[in-house]
Amino acid sequence: MSAILSSLKLVNAKRQNSIDPVVFRRNKLNEKLKVQIAMAQAMNKGETFTVKRMRNVRDAVTGQTSLVEVSKRVKQWWFVNNDTKKIAVQIFYGNKVMDLAKGKNAVEVANGDELVNVLSKLQEAVLDGSLDAQIEQAADSVKARFAKCARQ
């Protein structure tokens, strides 16, 4: 063995190809919450918020495809409750609202600044695993809808 290789620490390593499903779901929900936080911050500043993504578009005349940056439609997870005139924040997994506690699916906030703080706290709860049971339940609900579509 050469002097260079003998100076290095050689080990037998195996790359992990799959990620733990729980961690994958946490990361997925965390990314969605980051977008919601950025959207709430832009709303507080009075700015417009758009998410951009790259898309392949085929030219009808030449038939060539090219990458084009397009705006992605993002649905906000909060709304103003007409009865209380306060903002209600919900968490979506897929296109379904997650239950945060038994029979409770929203957090009530008074204004836009509090909205950003609540979204940040929800993000922390997702990352530390406090909402793993709710995420699992929502993921199972999404899986069940896909299984129903596959049978038909």
C-alpha positions as CSV (number, residue, x, y, z in Angstrom):
1,M,0.0,0.0,0.0
2,S,1.3,3.4,-0.8
3,A,2.2,6.0,1.8
4,I,-0.7,8.2,0.8
5,L,-3.3,5.5,1.3
6,S,-1.7,4.3,4.5
7,S,-2.1,7.8,5.9
8,L,-5.9,7.7,5.4
9,K,-8.4,5.9,7.6
10,L,-10.0,3.3,5.4
11,V,-13.3,1.8,6.4
12,N,-15.9,-0.5,4.9
13,A,-19.0,1.7,4.5
14,K,-22.5,1.0,3.0
15,R,-24.6,3.9,1.8
16,Q,-28.1,4.0,3.2
17,N,-30.5,4.1,0.3
18,S,-33.8,4.5,2.1
19,I,-34.8,7.0,4.7
20,D,-37.0,6.3,7.7
21,P,-40.7,7.0,6.7
22,V,-41.3,9.0,9.9
23,V,-38.3,11.2,9.2
24,F,-39.4,11.5,5.5
25,R,-42.9,12.7,6.5
26,R,-41.5,15.2,9.1
27,N,-39.2,16.7,6.5
28,K,-42.0,16.9,3.9
29,L,-44.3,18.7,6.4
30,N,-41.4,20.9,7.5
31,E,-40.8,22.1,3.9
32,K,-44.4,23.0,3.5
33,L,-44.4,24.9,6.8
34,K,-41.3,26.9,5.6
35,V,-43.3,28.0,2.6
36,Q,-46.3,29.0,4.8
37,I,-44.0,31.0,7.2
38,A,-42.5,32.8,4.2
39,M,-46.0,33.5,2.9
40,A,-47.2,34.9,6.3
41,Q,-44.1,37.1,6.6
42,A,-44.7,38.5,3.1
43,M,-48.3,39.1,3.9
44,N,-47.3,41.1,7.1
45,K,-45.0,43.2,5.0
46,G,-47.7,43.8,2.3
47,E,-45.6,42.0,-0.4
48,T,-46.7,39.3,-2.8
49,F,-45.3,35.8,-2.4
50,T,-44.7,33.3,-5.1
51,V,-42.9,30.0,-5.2
52,K,-41.0,29.3,-8.4
53,R,-40.2,26.0,-10.0
54,M,-38.6,24.8,-13.2
55,R,-40.8,23.1,-15.8
56,N,-40.1,21.5,-19.1
57,V,-42.1,23.2,-21.9
58,R,-42.3,21.9,-25.4
59,D,-42.4,24.4,-28.2
60,A,-45.4,23.6,-30.5
61,V,-43.6,24.7,-33.7
62,T,-40.2,23.2,-33.3
63,G,-40.9,20.4,-30.9
64,Q,-37.9,21.2,-28.7
65,T,-38.3,21.2,-24.9
66,S,-36.8,23.9,-22.7
67,L,-36.7,24.6,-19.0
68,V,-38.9,27.5,-18.0
69,E,-39.3,29.0,-14.6
70,V,-43.0,29.1,-13.6
71,S,-45.0,30.2,-10.6
72,K,-46.3,27.4,-8.4
73,R,-49.8,27.9,-6.9
74,V,-49.6,27.7,-3.1
75,K,-52.7,27.5,-0.9
76,Q,-52.5,29.4,2.4
77,W,-53.3,27.3,5.5
78,W,-55.1,30.1,7.4
79,F,-58.4,31.9,7.1
80,V,-60.3,34.6,9.0
81,N,-63.1,33.0,11.1
82,N,-66.3,35.1,10.4
83,D,-67.8,34.5,13.9
84,T,-64.8,35.5,16.0
85,K,-62.9,37.7,13.5
86,K,-59.7,35.9,14.4
87,I,-57.3,33.9,12.2
88,A,-57.6,30.1,12.3
89,V,-54.4,28.1,11.2
90,Q,-54.7,24.6,10.0
91,I,-52.1,22.1,8.9
92,F,-52.6,20.2,5.7
93,Y,-51.0,16.8,4.8
94,G,-51.7,16.2,1.2
95,N,-55.0,18.0,0.7
96,K,-56.5,17.0,4.0
97,V,-56.6,18.9,7.3
98,M,-54.6,17.2,10.1
99,D,-56.1,16.9,13.6
100,L,-53.8,18.6,16.1
101,A,-55.6,17.1,19.0
102,K,-58.8,15.0,19.4
103,G,-61.4,16.9,17.5
104,K,-59.3,20.1,17.2
105,N,-57.9,20.9,13.8
106,A,-56.9,24.6,14.0
107,V,-55.0,27.1,16.1
108,E,-56.6,30.5,16.7
109,V,-54.4,33.6,16.4
110,A,-55.2,37.3,16.7
111,N,-53.0,38.9,14.0
112,G,-50.4,38.4,11.4
113,D,-47.4,38.6,13.7
114,E,-48.8,36.0,16.0
115,L,-49.5,33.9,12.9
116,V,-45.8,33.7,12.0
117,N,-45.0,32.8,15.6
118,V,-47.6,30.0,15.7
119,L,-46.4,28.6,12.3
120,S,-42.8,28.6,13.7
121,K,-44.0,26.7,16.8
122,L,-45.8,24.2,14.7
123,Q,-42.7,23.7,12.7
124,E,-40.7,23.1,15.9
125,A,-43.3,20.6,17.0
126,V,-43.0,18.7,13.7
127,L,-39.2,18.6,13.8
128,D,-39.1,17.4,17.4
129,G,-41.6,14.6,16.8
130,S,-44.5,15.9,18.8
131,L,-46.9,15.5,15.9
132,D,-45.7,12.1,14.6
133,A,-48.9,10.4,15.5
134,Q,-51.0,12.9,13.7
135,I,-48.7,12.8,10.7
136,E,-48.9,9.0,10.6
137,Q,-52.7,9.2,10.8
138,A,-52.9,11.7,7.9
139,A,-50.4,9.7,5.8
140,D,-52.5,6.5,6.3
141,S,-55.6,8.5,5.2
142,V,-53.8,9.6,2.1
143,K,-52.6,6.0,1.4
144,A,-56.2,4.7,1.8
145,R,-57.5,7.1,-0.8
146,F,-54.8,6.0,-3.2
147,A,-55.6,2.3,-2.6
148,K,-59.3,3.0,-3.2
149,C,-58.4,4.6,-6.6
150,A,-56.2,1.7,-7.6
151,R,-59.0,-0.9,-7.0
152,Q,-61.5,0.9,-9.3
